[in-house]
Amino acid sequence: MKNAVKMMESQMSEDSVRRARLKSEQEILSIHLAQLREEQNVKQSEMQNFTQTAVSKIEKRKDIKISTLIDYLDSLGMGLEIVALPKTAETAEKVLLKI
């Protein structure tokens, strides 16, 4: 599978590859949100501070406001840490937000 992805990427422009990777990361975020909720054995309708419809929309969104993500995670009894990761080895990672 890895070779197939590399083959497809070799036929795409750099910008197209970047957009495809961004889109896949957004899809993965949606999957992870639902998995977190399910691991806590919480149904969409049981989320505090959210309606079932709102939870469904959040879990399907392509992007999400940080404040909404914080509220969503708080309803699951979880927090959030945002870390800036270096693109080069000379720079250290930095915690931007920890809630």
Buried (B, 14 or more C-beta within 10 A) or exposed (E): EEEEEEEEBEEEEEEEBEEBEEEEEEEEBBEEBBEBBEEEEBEBEEBEEBEEEBBBEBBEBEEBEEEBBBBBBBBBEEEEEEEEEEEEEEEEEEEEEEE
